[in-house]
Amino acid sequence: MTIKTCPWKSNTGQDRYGYQRYGEVIEVVEEEAKWVRKIFEWYLEKVPLMEIRNRLIERDAPQKGSSVPRRVRWAKTSIQSILNAAREYAYGIKRYTRDGEVFEISIPPIIDLVTYEKFVLLRQANKTHPVHHVKIDYLCSGLVYCPCDKKMKGLTYHRLGRKNSKGQMVPRKKTEGGNYYCSEKYPEMRHPDCPKSIGHKLLDDYVWNKVVEVLKDPGVLLGGAQRYVNSLSSRAQESEINIEELTKQLDELTLERQWVITQARKGKLTDEDMDYQLANLNIQELSLKKKLNNHQQDDFSDKLKDWESITKEYLENLSESLDWLNEAPLDEEERVKKFQMKQKLVRVLVEKIVIDKDRQISITIAMDLLKIIAAQARAVHIQSVGTYTHKPISPSSPRPPSIFG
């Protein structure tokens, strides 16, 4: 990239925190500049970013105006953008582009070079290189929520040791682990009932045990499915009545359109009147067709004809896989296969998991009947056209049951 020094060029773009443009001149805003210096001062004292944020808010440090109202005061990204611009603040540089060319203009510096050099050294020392990365499988990934209505994400940690009462570092028995944690970074935005985090093993084991309970005794699940099918049947009956009524109204519109055209041909209507009335009829027709299409889409009666037998067979197949899944894996490859199949089972039956501040776990169990029926239909189709060779399986090398088609 070629950078040109061109002080007479008209500069564009938003000014950094601590600066304000007046025509062609950029000047230091001292009320902001003093907080730039404070941020670097605190950073060199190794104050954490969130503590720097708290200090800025407590001291009511002003932020640069924005065209969009700020949802969060002094977000971490705002502080990081100031720290990332350390070179510009130290050397007094503003960069902007015009027609693909990058230009530099001189502006008054805000921090001194000694501060900048110390910052560069500390920033380099703070860079982490995770050589002890440990991969942990999160069974419920993407399904866990906290009262903040945010998905809780998996976070893997590695701890080398801890300090004892004498201040000596001693190794931990368990050095790695994982948590599900709330992704809301700012305390003032966090719900009062948010648990902040929960151990991944505690949650995964609890949810898996609930899934096993459901599969071993699917009566409650089938009972809920029956109520759902009954409601769909009621809707289908209502839709059938509505479809008949809407079809009748569309036929009446067709007759009315023909009448308007006939009257115009006889000279009893002007062309303008005919166009006006036909336009209104077209609008009514579009509205009726949209309603008709919605009611036709609500009719699942054909697809759900044999839902009970199909769903029972599907759940029985899933249940048969439990013994194999709960056995200890023979090697890493089998462990991965078992985890992936467990995760698929969880995603089939679990819709949402909510954790409160006391770490009480609420699980919403739900089945998508139409998806299950479609999956079973695909499985039957594959079995009818495929070629299979049966081979006996020795107890020492069990094969995972095929439960997802």
C-alpha positions as CSV (number, residue, x, y, z in Angstrom):
1,M,0.0,0.0,0.0
2,T,1.4,3.4,-1.0
3,I,0.8,6.1,1.7
4,K,1.1,9.7,0.6
5,T,1.7,12.7,2.8
6,C,-0.6,15.4,1.5
7,P,-1.6,18.0,4.1
8,W,-3.5,20.2,1.6
9,K,-6.0,17.4,0.6
10,S,-9.5,17.8,2.1
11,N,-9.7,15.1,4.8
12,T,-12.8,12.9,5.2
13,G,-14.2,10.3,7.6
14,Q,-15.0,10.3,11.3
15,D,-12.5,11.8,13.7
16,R,-10.9,9.7,16.4
17,Y,-11.8,10.1,20.0
18,G,-9.9,13.1,21.3
19,Y,-10.0,15.1,18.0
20,Q,-12.5,17.4,16.3
21,R,-12.4,18.8,12.8
22,Y,-13.0,22.5,12.1
23,G,-13.0,23.0,8.3
24,E,-9.6,21.8,7.1
25,V,-8.0,21.8,10.5
26,I,-8.2,18.9,13.1
27,E,-7.7,20.0,16.7
28,V,-7.4,18.2,20.0
29,V,-10.5,18.1,22.2
30,E,-8.9,18.3,25.6
31,E,-12.0,17.0,27.5
32,E,-11.6,13.8,25.4
33,A,-7.8,13.8,25.2
34,K,-7.4,13.6,29.0
35,W,-9.4,10.3,29.0
36,V,-7.3,8.9,26.1
37,R,-4.2,9.5,28.3
38,K,-6.0,8.0,31.3
39,I,-6.9,4.8,29.3
40,F,-3.2,4.3,28.4
41,E,-2.1,5.1,31.9
42,W,-4.5,2.5,33.4
43,Y,-3.5,0.0,30.8
44,L,0.1,0.4,31.7
45,E,-0.8,-0.2,35.3
46,K,-2.3,-3.6,34.1
47,V,-5.9,-2.6,34.9
48,P,-8.3,-5.0,33.2
49,L,-10.4,-3.6,30.3
50,M,-13.7,-4.1,32.2
51,E,-12.3,-2.2,35.2
52,I,-11.1,0.6,32.8
53,R,-14.7,0.6,31.5
54,N,-16.1,0.9,35.0
55,R,-13.8,3.8,35.9
56,L,-14.8,5.7,32.7
57,I,-18.5,5.3,33.5
58,E,-18.0,6.2,37.2
59,R,-16.2,9.3,36.2
60,D,-18.8,10.2,33.6
61,A,-16.2,10.3,30.8
62,P,-17.8,11.7,27.6
63,Q,-18.0,9.6,24.4
64,K,-17.9,10.9,20.9
65,G,-21.3,11.6,19.4
66,S,-23.0,8.9,17.3
67,S,-25.8,9.0,14.7
68,V,-27.2,5.8,16.4
69,P,-28.1,5.9,20.1
70,R,-25.6,3.9,22.2
71,R,-27.0,0.8,23.7
72,V,-24.0,0.3,25.9
73,R,-21.8,3.0,27.5
74,W,-18.1,2.6,26.9
75,A,-18.2,-0.8,25.2
76,K,-15.0,-2.8,25.3
77,T,-14.7,-2.3,21.5
78,S,-14.6,1.5,22.1
79,I,-11.7,1.1,24.5
80,Q,-9.9,-1.3,22.3
81,S,-10.2,1.1,19.3
82,I,-8.5,3.7,21.3
83,L,-5.7,1.3,22.4
84,N,-5.3,0.1,18.8
85,A,-4.7,3.6,17.6
86,A,-1.7,4.1,20.0
87,R,0.7,4.9,17.1
88,E,-1.7,7.6,15.7
89,Y,-2.1,9.1,19.1
90,A,1.7,9.1,19.7
91,Y,3.0,10.3,16.3
92,G,0.0,12.6,15.4
93,I,-1.2,10.9,12.2
94,K,-4.6,10.8,10.6
95,R,-5.1,8.5,7.6
96,Y,-7.8,8.6,5.1
97,T,-8.5,7.2,1.6
98,R,-9.6,8.9,-1.6
99,D,-10.1,7.1,-4.9
100,G,-8.2,4.1,-3.6
101,E,-5.2,6.2,-2.4
102,V,-4.2,6.4,1.3
103,F,-3.2,9.8,2.6
104,E,-1.6,10.9,5.8
105,I,-1.9,14.3,7.4
106,S,-0.2,15.6,10.6
107,I,-2.3,16.3,13.7
108,P,-1.3,17.2,17.2
109,P,-0.3,14.0,19.2
110,I,-2.1,13.2,22.4
111,I,0.2,10.7,24.2
112,D,4.0,11.0,24.5
113,L,6.4,8.6,22.8
114,V,7.6,7.1,26.2
115,T,4.0,6.0,26.9
116,Y,3.7,4.6,23.4
117,E,6.9,2.5,23.7
118,K,5.9,1.1,27.1
119,F,2.5,0.3,25.7
120,V,4.0,-1.6,22.7
121,L,6.2,-3.7,25.0
122,L,3.3,-4.5,27.4
123,R,0.9,-5.3,24.5
124,Q,3.4,-7.7,23.0
125,A,3.9,-9.4,26.4
126,N,0.1,-9.7,26.9
127,K,-0.3,-11.7,23.7
128,T,-1.3,-15.3,24.6
129,H,-0.3,-18.4,22.7
130,P,-2.7,-21.3,23.7
131,V,-0.3,-24.2,23.5
132,H,-2.4,-26.3,25.9
133,H,-5.6,-26.1,23.9
134,V,-8.0,-28.9,24.9
135,K,-11.0,-29.7,22.7
136,I,-14.2,-30.5,24.6
137,D,-17.4,-31.7,23.1
138,Y,-20.5,-29.7,24.1
139,L,-23.5,-32.0,23.8
140,C,-26.1,-29.2,24.1
141,S,-24.4,-26.6,22.0
142,G,-26.8,-24.2,20.4
143,L,-29.7,-25.2,22.6
144,V,-28.8,-23.6,26.0
145,Y,-30.3,-20.2,26.9
146,C,-30.2,-18.0,30.0
147,P,-32.8,-15.4,31.1
148,C,-30.9,-12.8,29.1
149,D,-32.4,-14.6,26.1
150,K,-29.0,-15.2,24.8
151,K,-27.5,-18.5,23.7
152,M,-24.9,-19.7,26.2
153,K,-21.7,-20.6,24.5
154,G,-19.1,-23.3,25.3
155,L,-15.9,-22.1,26.8
156,T,-12.9,-24.4,27.4
157,Y,-10.4,-23.5,30.0
158,H,-6.9,-24.8,31.1
159,R,-5.5,-24.2,34.5
160,L,-1.9,-25.1,35.4
161,G,-2.2,-24.8,39.1
162,R,-3.5,-22.9,42.2
163,K,-2.0,-21.2,45.2
164,N,-2.2,-22.9,48.6
165,S,-2.6,-21.1,52.0
166,K,1.2,-20.5,52.0
167,G,1.0,-18.8,48.6
168,Q,2.8,-21.7,46.9
169,M,1.7,-22.9,43.5
170,V,0.5,-26.5,43.5
171,P,-0.7,-28.5,40.5
172,R,-4.4,-29.2,40.1
173,K,-5.9,-32.7,39.9
174,K,-7.9,-31.6,36.9
175,T,-6.3,-29.0,34.7
176,E,-8.9,-28.6,31.9
177,G,-12.6,-28.3,31.7
178,G,-15.5,-26.4,30.1
179,N,-18.5,-24.3,30.9
180,Y,-21.5,-22.9,29.1
181,Y,-21.4,-19.2,29.7
182,C,-23.7,-16.2,29.1
183,S,-22.4,-14.2,26.1
184,E,-23.7,-10.9,27.6
185,K,-20.5,-9.0,28.4
186,Y,-21.9,-6.0,30.2
187,P,-23.4,-6.4,33.7
188,E,-26.0,-3.6,33.3
189,M,-27.5,-5.5,30.3
190,R,-27.5,-8.9,32.1
191,H,-30.8,-10.2,33.5
192,P,-30.9,-10.4,37.3
193,D,-31.7,-14.2,37.1
194,C,-28.7,-14.9,34.8
195,P,-26.5,-17.7,36.1
196,K,-23.5,-16.4,34.1
197,S,-22.2,-20.0,33.6
198,I,-22.8,-23.7,34.3
199,G,-20.4,-26.6,34.1
200,H,-20.7,-28.4,30.7
201,K,-20.5,-31.9,32.2
202,L,-23.2,-31.1,34.8
203,L,-25.6,-29.8,32.1
204,D,-24.8,-32.4,29.4
205,D,-25.2,-35.3,31.8
206,Y,-28.5,-34.0,33.1
207,V,-29.9,-33.4,29.6
208,W,-28.7,-36.8,28.3
209,N,-30.3,-38.6,31.3
210,K,-33.6,-36.8,30.5
211,V,-33.4,-37.8,26.9
212,V,-32.8,-41.4,28.0
213,E,-35.8,-41.3,30.3
214,V,-38.0,-40.0,27.5
215,L,-36.9,-42.7,25.1
216,K,-37.3,-45.5,27.7
217,D,-40.9,-44.3,28.5
218,P,-42.2,-42.4,25.5
219,G,-45.8,-42.4,26.7
220,V,-45.7,-38.7,27.8
221,L,-44.1,-37.7,24.5
222,L,-46.7,-39.7,22.5
223,G,-49.5,-38.2,24.6
224,G,-48.3,-34.7,23.7
225,A,-48.0,-35.7,20.1
226,Q,-51.6,-37.0,20.2
227,R,-52.9,-33.7,21.5
228,Y,-50.9,-31.9,18.8
229,V,-52.4,-34.1,16.0
230,N,-55.9,-33.6,17.4
231,S,-55.4,-29.8,17.2
232,L,-54.1,-30.2,13.7
233,S,-57.2,-32.2,12.8
234,S,-59.4,-29.5,14.2
235,R,-57.6,-26.9,12.2
236,A,-57.8,-29.1,9.1
237,Q,-61.6,-29.3,9.5
238,E,-61.9,-25.6,9.9
239,S,-59.6,-25.1,6.9
240,E,-61.8,-27.3,4.8
241,I,-64.9,-25.2,5.6
242,N,-62.9,-22.0,4.9
243,I,-61.5,-23.5,1.6
244,E,-65.0,-24.1,0.4
245,E,-66.1,-20.6,1.3
246,L,-63.1,-19.0,-0.3
247,T,-63.5,-21.1,-3.5
248,K,-67.1,-19.9,-3.7
249,Q,-66.0,-16.3,-3.3
250,L,-63.4,-16.6,-6.1
251,D,-66.1,-18.1,-8.4
252,E,-68.3,-15.1,-7.7
253,L,-65.5,-12.7,-8.5
254,T,-65.0,-14.4,-11.8
255,L,-68.7,-13.9,-12.7
256,E,-68.5,-10.3,-11.5
257,R,-65.5,-9.7,-13.7
258,Q,-67.2,-11.1,-16.7
259,W,-70.3,-8.9,-16.0
260,V,-68.1,-5.8,-15.8
261,I,-66.5,-6.6,-19.2
262,T,-69.9,-7.3,-20.7
263,Q,-71.4,-4.0,-19.5
264,A,-68.4,-2.1,-20.9
265,R,-68.8,-3.8,-24.3
266,K,-72.5,-2.8,-24.4
267,G,-71.4,0.8,-23.7
268,K,-73.0,1.0,-20.3
269,L,-69.6,1.6,-18.6
270,T,-66.8,3.9,-19.7
271,D,-63.3,2.5,-20.1
272,E,-62.2,4.3,-17.0
273,D,-65.0,2.8,-14.9
274,M,-64.2,-0.7,-16.3
275,D,-60.5,-0.3,-15.5
276,Y,-61.3,1.0,-11.9
277,Q,-63.7,-1.9,-11.2
278,L,-61.4,-4.6,-12.6
279,A,-58.5,-3.2,-10.6
280,N,-60.6,-3.5,-7.4
281,L,-61.7,-7.1,-8.3
282,N,-58.0,-8.0,-8.9
283,I,-57.0,-6.8,-5.5
284,Q,-59.9,-8.8,-3.9
285,E,-58.8,-11.9,-5.9
286,L,-55.2,-11.7,-4.7
287,S,-56.3,-11.4,-1.1
288,L,-58.7,-14.4,-1.4
289,K,-56.0,-16.5,-3.1
290,K,-53.5,-15.7,-0.4
291,K,-56.0,-16.8,2.3
292,L,-56.8,-19.9,0.3
293,N,-53.1,-20.9,0.0
294,N,-52.6,-20.5,3.7
295,H,-55.5,-22.8,4.5
296,Q,-54.3,-25.4,2.0
297,Q,-50.9,-25.4,3.6
298,D,-52.5,-26.1,7.0
299,D,-53.9,-29.4,5.8
300,F,-51.5,-32.1,7.1
301,S,-54.1,-34.8,7.2
302,D,-52.6,-37.0,4.5
303,K,-49.0,-36.7,5.9
304,L,-50.2,-37.5,9.5
305,K,-52.4,-40.5,8.5
306,D,-50.1,-43.1,10.1
307,W,-48.2,-40.8,12.4
308,E,-48.6,-43.0,15.5
309,S,-47.1,-46.2,14.1
310,I,-44.3,-44.3,12.3
311,T,-43.4,-42.3,15.5
312,K,-43.5,-45.4,17.7
313,E,-41.2,-47.2,15.3
314,Y,-38.9,-44.2,15.1
315,L,-38.7,-43.9,19.0
316,E,-38.2,-47.6,19.3
317,N,-35.2,-47.5,16.9
318,L,-33.8,-44.6,18.9
319,S,-34.3,-46.5,22.2
320,E,-32.5,-49.6,20.8
321,S,-29.4,-47.5,20.3
322,L,-29.2,-46.5,24.0
323,D,-27.3,-49.6,25.2
324,W,-24.6,-49.2,22.6
325,L,-24.4,-45.4,23.2
326,N,-24.0,-45.9,27.0
327,E,-21.2,-48.4,26.7
328,A,-17.6,-47.2,27.1
329,P,-16.0,-46.5,23.7
330,L,-13.2,-48.7,22.6
331,D,-11.1,-46.0,21.0
332,E,-11.2,-42.3,20.0
333,E,-12.9,-42.9,16.7
334,E,-15.8,-44.7,18.4
335,R,-16.0,-42.0,21.1
336,V,-16.5,-39.4,18.4
337,K,-19.2,-41.5,16.7
338,K,-21.0,-42.0,19.9
339,F,-20.9,-38.3,20.8
340,Q,-22.2,-37.3,17.4
341,M,-25.1,-39.7,17.6
342,K,-25.9,-38.5,21.1
343,Q,-25.9,-35.0,19.9
344,K,-28.3,-35.9,17.1
345,L,-30.6,-37.6,19.5
346,V,-30.6,-34.5,21.7
347,R,-31.4,-32.2,18.8
348,V,-34.2,-34.5,17.7
349,L,-36.0,-34.3,21.1
350,V,-34.8,-31.1,22.8
351,E,-36.1,-27.8,21.6
352,K,-34.7,-25.5,24.3
353,I,-32.8,-25.5,27.6
354,V,-33.0,-22.6,30.0
355,I,-30.8,-22.1,33.1
356,D,-31.8,-19.7,35.9
357,K,-29.6,-18.0,38.5
358,D,-29.8,-21.0,40.9
359,R,-28.8,-23.2,38.0
360,Q,-32.1,-24.9,37.8
361,I,-32.4,-26.5,34.4
362,S,-35.6,-26.3,32.4
363,I,-35.8,-28.5,29.3
364,T,-38.4,-28.2,26.6
365,I,-38.9,-31.6,24.9
366,A,-40.6,-31.5,21.5
367,M,-40.9,-33.6,18.4
368,D,-41.3,-32.3,14.8
369,L,-43.7,-35.0,13.6
370,L,-43.6,-33.9,10.0
371,K,-39.8,-34.0,10.0
372,I,-39.8,-37.5,11.6
373,I,-42.3,-38.8,9.1
374,A,-40.2,-37.4,6.2
375,A,-37.0,-38.9,7.6
376,Q,-38.7,-42.3,8.0
377,A,-40.0,-42.1,4.4
378,R,-36.5,-41.3,3.2
379,A,-35.1,-44.3,5.2
380,V,-37.7,-46.7,3.7
381,H,-36.9,-45.4,0.2
382,I,-33.1,-45.9,0.7
383,Q,-33.7,-49.4,2.0
384,S,-35.9,-50.3,-0.9
385,V,-33.4,-49.3,-3.6
386,G,-30.1,-50.0,-1.8
387,T,-28.0,-53.2,-1.9
388,Y,-26.8,-54.6,1.4
389,T,-24.5,-57.4,2.4
390,H,-25.0,-58.6,6.0
391,K,-21.8,-59.4,7.9
392,P,-21.8,-60.8,11.5
393,I,-20.4,-58.3,14.0
394,S,-18.0,-59.6,16.6
395,P,-18.6,-58.4,20.3
396,S,-15.1,-56.8,20.3
397,S,-16.0,-54.5,17.4
398,P,-19.7,-53.4,17.7
399,R,-21.2,-51.3,14.9
400,P,-23.3,-48.3,15.8
401,P,-27.0,-48.9,15.0
402,S,-28.4,-46.9,12.2
403,I,-31.0,-44.6,13.8
404,F,-31.2,-41.6,11.5
405,G,-31.6,-43.1,8.1
